[in-house]
Amino acid sequence: MPADDPRHFDRRHILRRGGVLFAFGAALTTASHATAASKVSKEFVKYQYSPKDGLSCGVCASFVLPDGGTNGATGTCKIVEGPIPQTGWCEFFSKPRRPAP
């Protein structure tokens, strides 16, 4: 096939396209796994199972109470991995935002 034929692909063109497709696929795979791997361990945040200075996970902005959960129920955290009791505390404690009046 002549080089000026629009259907002609040289090796460099094919490798370049393949590299772009590979990078795109790798980015998609990494993005899908990033959510699960983004939480940190309790040891890393110096988690403790008791409140500190009257502050606890139950009032933290990152604490998520399970559907139908009541006060005192174990929930999850947006930052820390694993089940999180409401009575715990860690260095990433964040006061909840006040709703707009």
Helices and strands as residue ranges (DSSP letters): H 11-37, G 57-59, E 63-64, E 76-77
